[in-house]
Amino acid sequence: MAKSKTPSHRIRTKLATLGRDTEGQHGFVNPAVYHGATVLYPTIEKLLERKSYGGFRDKGKGYSYGLRGTPTMDALEEVLTELDGGEGTVLLPSGLAAVTLSLLTVAGAGDHILVTDSVYQPTRIFCQGTLARLGVETTYYDPHIGGGIADLFRDNTKAVFTESPGSQTFEVQDIAAIATAAKSIGAAVVNDNTWATPLNFRPLEHGVDLALYAGTKYFTGHADVLMGSITANEAWWKRLRRTHDEIGMGLAPNDVFLALRGLRTMAQRLAQHESSALDIAAWLESRPEVSRVLHPGLASHPDHALFKRQFDGSTGLFSLILNPAPKDAFHAFMNALTLFGMGYSWGGYESLAIPFNPAPYRTVTTFEAEGPCVRLHIGLEDPEDLKEDLDRAFAVMAQASK
Ligand SMILES: *Cc1c(COP(=O)(O)O)cnc(C)c1O
C-alpha cells in the first residue's frame, strides 16, 4: 500500500520541500552536485564491512561507490518516492531504460507477460527483441480490456505492463481493474505514467507495483536532459533495487541535479500545459479541418468518464486526426507551423508537432484514422499565439489542397 513520510503535506508542498538538507548543505537551499566514482574508506575494517554486503547499496550505511548513490541522488530519489507513496526509487539514464529495467525486474526465462497494444513503440521493440531472446513471451492486449485481462492469464504469466493513456492514441486503461486481476495470480503490474506524472495519477494507489517515468519529459521539463526513474512498492522494492545494482545503469550527476530542479516547478508548469492544451484541444474540435481530437480531458473522448474517475488532471500532450487531405496539403500544413517544432520527445517548455501512424505495428487492435494524424505538445507559449499559428497553417493547407 502507498505510504508517505509527509502525509499531511499536499503534493505541491512536497515538490517544494522534499529532498532538501539545508544544514548538511551549509545553509544553501539546493544540494551540491556530487561528482564521484571512488569513495574512500577510512580504515580497512570499514572497507571489509562494506564488502560483506556484496558492494551493493545499503542506505543508512554510508556511501560506497558513485554508481551506488550520492547525496544528490538520495535527494531526487526521496522526492520521487514520496510523490508516488512508494518504498524506493531507482534513477536511470532514459525513460526507455526505465521501461527495460522494469521488465527485466519482473520477468525471466520461461515467463509470459501481457503488454497493452497502445504501448510506446520502443517498449514493444524491446519485448520482441531482447526480452524474446531471453525467453520471455509477450502477448499484447486491448487497452480497454479492464478486468477481462484475466482471460489472457496463463500459468506462467508474471507481469502486466500498462500505459495510460496510450502512446499517441490516448486510450485510457482501467488500471485498478487490471491490477485486481493481476493480484489474484501474483503477477506484477507495471505502469508507464510518463504522461500524467504523479501530480495527475498515482499508480501505486491503484494497485500498481512499479511506476515508471521518462523524466526526460515533465520532471526535467526543459528538453535538455534524458532521464528515467522507477518507483516500487514494498513488495517489489528489493528486487528492483537489486536488478538496478546488477545492471550498472546510473544517471549523470548534473542530470540528477537538473531533474531535482525541474521538479520544483513541475506543478506550476503542468498547470499551464494543462489549461493551454485543453483550450487548444477544444478550439481544434470546432475547426472544419479536424475530424477528431484525442484528448481524454475532453467530454467528447470515449474514455472521458474513466479518465475523470482515475486522474486528477491532464497535461500538454494530445493528438488530432485531420479530415482527409492530400499528402502535399498535409505536408504544407506541417511545414507552415512556426511555433510548433517538429521533433520527438515532449514535456519541455516548447510546443511540438509530429505526424504519427500506429496502424502498421498494432497487433490485437486496429487504429483507423480517417485522415492524417498529428500529435501536439502544447508548451508554455501564449495559447492565443499557438492558435494563430495553427490557423495560419490551416490556411496554407487549404491553399495547397486546391
Ligand atoms: C518518451 C517516453 C519514453 C522514453 O523516454 P526516453 O527518455 O526518451 O527514453 C517512455 N515512455 C513514454 C510514455 C514516453 O513518452
The ligand as a Tripos MOL2 file, in Angstrom:
@<TRIPOS>MOLECULE
LIG
   15    15     1     0     0
SMALL
NO_CHARGES

@<TRIPOS>ATOM
      1 C1          9.4420    9.3820  -24.0790 C.3       1 LIG1
      2 C2          8.8140    8.2110  -23.4670 C.ar      1 LIG1
      3 C3          9.5830    7.1440  -23.0210 C.ar      1 LIG1
      4 C4         11.0750    7.0870  -23.2280 C.3       1 LIG1
      5 O1         11.7670    8.1350  -22.6460 O.3       1 LIG1
      6 P1         13.2530    8.4980  -23.1490 P.3       1 LIG1
      7 O2         13.8120    9.2840  -22.0440 O.co2     1 LIG1
      8 O3         13.0810    9.2620  -24.4230 O.co2     1 LIG1
      9 O4         13.9680    7.2030  -23.3720 O.co2     1 LIG1
     10 C5          8.9410    6.0880  -22.4020 C.ar      1 LIG1
     11 N1          7.6070    6.0730  -22.2510 N.ar      1 LIG1
     12 C6          6.8390    7.0790  -22.6810 C.ar      1 LIG1
     13 C7          5.3710    7.0200  -22.4800 C.3       1 LIG1
     14 C8          7.4060    8.1860  -23.3110 C.ar      1 LIG1
     15 O5          6.6440    9.1760  -23.7570 O.3       1 LIG1
@<TRIPOS>BOND
     1     1     2 1
     2     2     3 ar
     3     2    14 ar
     4     3     4 1
     5     3    10 ar
     6     4     5 1
     7     5     6 1
     8     6     7 2
     9     6     8 1
    10     6     9 1
    11    10    11 ar
    12    11    12 ar
    13    12    13 1
    14    12    14 ar
    15    14    15 1
@<TRIPOS>SUBSTRUCTURE
     1 LIG1         1 GROUP 0 **** ****
